[in-house]
């Protein structure tokens, strides 16, 4: 098994699947629309905000959305994990996927 992380901006063929996952995880419609917008209109895919996709043997198995802040006034922490989703049969790997995503040098 080979696990890697890719930017959704480079995998637009997976956009509809990712949107379904966000709906399934009860992500707000506003955030789903925003995530779609930044993936489709990304000039610099290495800047936050971004959506990352976890790929296991090149098949999408999870996603995480990173925003510049949590919309809390005077928030000094960035980036902010807006949501995370892992397919059910791979959820025992969710913590490892999050660690890989959060430690990835962008």
C-alpha positions in Angstrom: 0.0 0.0 0.0 1.3 3.4 -0.9 -0.3 6.5 0.8 0.3 10.0 -0.5 -1.3 13.4 -0.2 -2.2 15.6 -3.2 -3.9 19.0 -3.5 -7.5 18.8 -4.8 -6.6 21.5 -7.3 -4.5 18.9 -9.0 -7.2 16.2 -8.9 -10.3 18.0 -10.1 -11.6 14.7 -11.4 -12.2 13.8 -7.7 -14.1 17.1 -6.9 -17.6 15.6 -7.0 -16.5 12.7 -4.7 -15.0 15.1 -2.2 -18.1 17.2 -2.2 -20.2 14.0 -1.4 -17.8 13.2 1.4 -18.2 16.8 2.8 -22.0 16.5 2.7 -21.8 13.1 4.4 -19.7 14.6 7.2 -22.3 17.3 7.7 -20.1 20.1 6.5 -22.0 23.3 6.0 -23.1 24.1 2.4 -21.3 27.4 2.6 -18.0 25.7 3.4 -18.5 23.1 0.7 -19.1 25.9 -1.9 -16.0 27.7 -0.6 -13.9 24.5 -0.8 -15.1 24.0 -4.4 -14.3 27.6 -5.3 -10.8 27.5 -4.0 -10.1 24.2 -5.7 -11.3 25.5 -9.0 -9.7 29.0 -8.8 -6.4 28.3 -7.2 -3.6 30.4 -8.6 -1.1 29.2 -5.9 -2.0 25.7 -4.8 0.7 25.8 -2.1 -1.1 28.6 -0.1 -3.8 28.2 2.5 -6.8 27.8 2.0 -6.5 24.4 0.4 -8.1 21.0 0.2 -5.8 18.0 0.4 -6.8 14.5 -0.7 -5.3 11.3 0.8 -4.7 8.7 -1.9 -4.1 5.0 -1.1 -2.7 3.3 -4.2 -3.9 6.4 -6.2 -7.5 5.9 -4.9 -9.0 8.8 -2.8 -9.6 7.6 0.7 -9.8 10.9 2.7 -9.7 14.6 2.6 -8.9 17.6 4.8 -9.6 21.3 4.3 -7.2 23.9 5.6 -8.2 27.5 6.1 -6.2 30.4 7.2 -8.1 30.8 10.5 -11.1 29.5 12.4 -13.0 32.8 12.1 -12.4 33.4 15.8 -11.4 36.9 16.6 -7.6 37.3 17.3 -6.9 33.6 16.5 -3.1 33.2 16.4 -3.2 29.6 15.1 -2.9 28.9 11.4 -3.7 26.9 9.3 -7.0 25.7 10.7 -8.4 22.3 10.0 -11.9 23.1 8.8 -13.0 19.5 8.3 -11.6 16.0 7.7 -13.2 12.9 6.2 -11.9 9.3 5.8 -13.8 6.6 4.0 -15.3 4.1 6.4 -13.2 1.1 5.6 -10.0 3.1 6.0 -10.9 4.9 9.2 -8.5 2.9 11.3 -5.8 4.8 9.3 -7.4 8.3 9.9 -5.0 9.3 12.6 -2.0 8.4 10.4 -3.5 10.2 7.4 -4.0 13.4 9.6 -0.4 13.1 10.8 0.9 12.9 7.3 -1.3 15.8 6.1 -0.4 18.0 9.0 3.3 17.3 8.8 3.5 17.7 5.0 5.8 20.6 4.0 3.9 22.8 1.7 
